[in-house]
Structures are given as structure tokens and as C-alpha cells.
Amino acid sequence: MAAAKLARLAALTEGDAVTVETPVGSGKHDFEDIEIILPSSEDETKKRPKAPQKRPQKVDLNPDDRSQEAFAKKMTRDSEDAARKKTAQNETKKTQRLNQKHKWCKALRRTQRYLGLLPRLEHSEKPLSIPSLTWEELQTAQQEYTNRPAQATIPNLDLSQPAPYPFDNSVVFICVDVESFERAHNVITEIGISTLDTDDLANLAPGEGGVNWQNALRARHFRIKETSHLVNKDFVAGCADRFEKVFGESEFISIKDAPHIVASCFKHPFSATLTPSEGDKSDAEDQPKRNIVLVGHDTAMDIAYLRSLGYDISNLQNLLECLDTATLFRALKYEPNNRSLGSILVDLGMMGWNLHNA
């Protein structure tokens, strides 16, 4: 059920007016600001031109001088070096925090564009993506890019009307939540998968609180047969048997079949129930690939669980990115720290009684 609650957050929006860049008409999708955020064993870093630093001249000390004055100079120089190093470290951490917050805000705007709540951005090459620029050229180009004229005010969202803009990239949101045994976290007990296909939202008004879009969710709850007897009770209140009927029925599967079953949820028909005639034409290999956006709360842990199960979602070629509801809400509310899923639901006026049910 937690996966269904997480997926509901993707359908919730703020109705306040916002300012964004002027959109362009429909056409080839622009992926310039999309970043696939997935845990990786390799840490890839992007090299960008840095501003030239002026280093203070060091005081030359005579290594053979053992006077009190020479010792005082050495201690002063060491103290100044340590202070400069600490200042540089603090500036680096500050820059990293700002860059991280900027990424979260961009992810929130992309989510709103996926849902047709914001227009697509006009394509223009960002100066930081041009590695051949010198530092001076980069500063000039960045200033021109920042001052480019292209601003428009987005009107308040009318919840009684369908999404005002096209659904960018025609994505399928797939939310995953995995539960494990509290005494052995490598033992998986439940897997929850909820799907929101933006194709199902065409001509459908969100409704108050996004209730109409919430009803378009498709949820599946898998319990592992071999571990179904394990119940969490010491550290969290386990509730594997409380999957709400409104979302469907729990499905008991074996651990060896789990990777294949989970993989099927990421392919056509994306957990949809097909009629017999539709089922005859539903071969996933014959269907055009849809863009997938993974959603979760602290998604890194769920991705790691799926990998240990034998399914690596990062191998999907049509995976656009991974969205974390913790950081999306943090960007939406301008909050300094992540909140628990329960706290977020309370703030949004939603209920989730069995959050430890996947």
C-alpha cells in the first residue's frame, strides 16, 4: 500500500502561479535537463572550468633557523594555511548543497511537466555543457544565458479541467516499495508496485486533491511465499496482511519467480488488466517502448533490494530518471530536511494507515 500512497504524490500539485521559461510547440522531446539518478558503484564526476584562484605568497623560512622568531613565523604560517583550507572546504560543501537543492527543484519542475502542469522549456544549449569554453568565455556565455528574454506567467491550475499542457515525454510512473524482515534486512518479505500511466490522464481533470488521477493508479502487492511467516513487530508494526481492498488483492509469489514478475510490471501493459481480445495483442516485445520514471521514498534502498532480488532497474534503456518523494516534497515546501512519508501525507491532507505494507 505504501507504493500506492507514494504514487499518489505524483498526482498532487500546488495551484499557485509560478514563473517559467516560454514553452515551445510540440515536437521532438528535449532531454537536456534530465538526469538519471541511480545509485552506482562508480562515482562519475563532471569536469567544469573553475575560476582562477589567487594564492597568497608563502613566507620562505630558513630550515636551519632555530630562533624564537622563526618558530613564531612557522606557527603563524601553519595557522593561516589551516584556516584557508577550512574556508575552502566550507565553500565546497556550501556549493555542493546549493547544487543539490538546484537538482531537486529541477526534478520537481520536470515532474510537473510530465504531468502536463507546466509547459515544456525552450531548447537552448547551456553554457556549462560546452566543455571547450575558457573561463572568461564561460562567464560571458552564462551571463547571456541568464539574461535571455523568455518569461511567462503560468495561471493557477483549474482542478476541474484536464491538464493544461501536453504530458511531456508521455511517461509511465512506476512506484516501488520493498519491505524486509527487521531482524535480517536481506530477507525480502513484500514488494509493492504502483503504476500511473500519463496516457490514462488524457482529458481527465485531476479533481480536488488529484482524486481523479489517484483513481487511475494501478497497484500490485506481492508477498514472498518463503518469507510470508516472518512478521515485523519489534521495531516496526508489520502489516503484510493489510493490503487495502481498494488497491486490489495480495499475490503470493516464490522468491525465484520474483525477478521475472517484477520485470513484467515495467513492460506493457504495465500492470493493467486487459480484456481477452487485448491480451491477444499485448506482446510486450511488439509494443513501442514507453518512457519510465521510477518513483519512491528513499529510492536508493528499494533499488538495492530489487538488485539483491535479481532485478536491476538501471538496465532499462527507457528509464528516464528516478524521483524521490522525500526530496520532491522538500523542494516543493522549501524545507531544510527530509520528512518521513507519514509526515508528508499529513501535510498533504492524505491518509496512509498501513505504511509498512508495501
Secondary structure, DSSP 4 states (H G I P E B T S, - for coil): -HHHHHHHHTT----S-EEEEPP--S-S---TT-------SS--------PPP-PPPPPP--TT--SHHHHHHHHHHHHHHHHHHHHHHHHHHHHHHHHHHHHHHHHHHHHHHHTTSSPPPPP---GGG-TT--HHHHHHHHHHHHT---EEEEPPP-TTS--SS--GGGEEEEEEEEEEETTEEEEEEEEEEEEEEGGGGTT----GGGHHHHTT-EEEEEEEGGGTT----SSS---TT---GGG--EEEE-TTTHHHHHHHTTSTTTTPPPPHHHHHT--GGGSPPPEEEEEESSHHHHHHHHHHHT--GGG-TTEEEEEEHHHHHHHHHT-SS---HHHHHHHTT---TTTT--
